[in-house]
Amino acid sequence: MGKHRTAQQDAIFIAFMERHPMIAINYLKGDKLVPMLMDIAKELQDMNRQTRLNAQRTEANTDALLALGTQISDLMQQQLKERKRLNAVMEKFVHKMETTD
């Protein structure tokens, strides 16, 4: 893998050279070369676009998970408060029942 290139980029370069061996041996020049180079440029742009989209999705998913975690935490706190309140009510009820006997 070359400097500052990913394995996916290297795979695109290798596949390109395999499809166009005349470029690999530096045989083609000029007007014939430009359309072929536009082909690899498009592949690399498409890969970069997909990488950006994946990063955006990952960030959105992370934000959504954090929001859900906060909501769950809030619900658990509410549930805990309600349990404490109900326990206090039950204790008062039990105490009242014990004193009336």
Summary of the structure (lengths in Angstrom):
residues: 101
radius of gyration: 32.5
end to end distance: 85.0
largest distance: 105.9
contacts: 205
relative contact order: 0.05
helix: 87%
strand: 0%
